[in-house]
């Protein structure tokens, strides 16, 4: 695993990807529990993407690298416009989307009556 950590370019991990990219990834997984999407999961997505770039596909090693990077991240990497901030934006976006869906559902229900 030390070799993998040495080959990972932290500049490709921090800052996190754009919110649209992350939302597209998580929304493309129909069985994914969106309540389990949190800052650590977004980091894991970034680490897996970086590992794919360096041709490492072992899920166990990717998980270990994610744990290592999460535990050794500076407070600056976890604050501001980083993973926790992105997660907060995702929650707001998901909430807004749910409100639109509920509103559209209620509107269509009224039209049927």
C-alpha positions in Angstrom: 0.0 0.0 0.0 2.9 2.4 0.7 3.8 2.2 -3.0 0.2 3.2 -3.9 0.1 6.1 -1.5 3.5 7.3 -3.0 2.1 7.2 -6.5 -1.2 9.0 -5.7 -1.0 12.7 -6.7 -2.8 14.5 -3.9 -3.3 17.4 -6.3 -5.8 15.2 -8.1 -7.6 14.4 -4.8 -7.7 17.9 -3.3 -9.7 20.0 -4.0 -12.7 17.6 -4.7 -14.3 17.3 -8.1 -17.0 19.6 -9.3 -20.5 19.0 -7.7 -22.0 18.0 -11.1 -19.5 15.3 -11.6 -20.2 13.8 -8.1 -23.9 14.1 -8.5 -23.8 12.4 -11.9 -21.8 9.5 -10.4 -24.0 9.0 -7.4 -27.2 9.4 -9.4 -26.0 6.9 -12.0 -26.1 4.2 -9.3 -29.8 3.2 -9.0 -29.3 1.0 -6.0 -27.1 3.5 -4.1 -28.5 4.7 -0.8 -28.1 8.4 -1.2 -28.4 8.8 2.6 -25.0 7.1 2.8 -23.4 9.6 0.5 -21.1 11.6 2.8 -17.8 13.4 2.6 -15.8 10.2 3.0 -17.7 8.6 0.1 -16.9 11.6 -2.1 -13.2 11.2 -1.1 -13.3 7.5 -2.0 -14.7 8.4 -5.4 -11.8 10.8 -6.0 -9.3 8.2 -4.7 -10.7 5.5 -7.0 -10.6 7.9 -9.9 -6.9 8.7 -9.2 -6.1 5.0 -8.7 -7.8 4.2 -12.0 -5.5 6.8 -13.6 -2.4 5.0 -12.2 -3.9 1.6 -13.2 -4.7 0.3 -9.7 -8.0 -1.5 -9.5 -7.8 -3.4 -6.3 -10.8 -2.3 -4.2 -9.2 -3.2 -0.9 -6.1 -1.2 -1.7 -8.3 1.7 -2.8 -10.2 1.5 0.5 -6.9 1.5 2.5 -5.6 4.4 0.5 -8.9 6.3 1.2 -8.6 5.6 4.9 -5.0 6.8 4.9 -5.8 10.0 3.0 -8.8 10.7 5.2 -6.9 10.3 8.4 -3.9 12.3 7.2 -5.8 15.1 5.6 -5.1 18.5 7.0 -7.9 20.5 8.6 -7.7 22.9 5.6 -8.3 20.0 3.2 -11.4 19.0 5.2 -12.7 22.6 5.6 -13.7 25.3 3.3 -14.4 24.4 -0.3 -13.4 20.8 0.2 -15.1 17.5 0.8 -17.4 18.5 3.7 -18.4 21.6 1.9 -19.1 19.7 -1.3 -21.2 17.2 0.7 -23.2 20.1 2.2 -23.9 21.4 -1.3 -24.9 17.9 -2.4 -27.4 17.7 0.5 -28.9 21.1 -0.5 -29.1 20.1 -4.1 -30.7 16.7 -3.3 -33.2 18.5 -1.0 -34.1 21.0 -3.7 -34.6 18.2 -6.3 -36.8 16.2 -3.8 -38.9 19.4 -3.2 -39.3 19.8 -7.0 -40.3 16.2 -7.4 -42.9 16.4 -4.6 -44.3 19.6 -5.9 -44.6 18.2 -9.4 -46.2 15.0 -8.0 -48.7 17.1 -6.0 -49.5 19.3 -9.0 -50.1 16.3 -11.3 -52.3 14.7 -8.6 -54.4 17.9 -8.4 -54.8 17.8 -12.2 -56.1 14.2 -12.0 -58.8 15.1 -9.5 
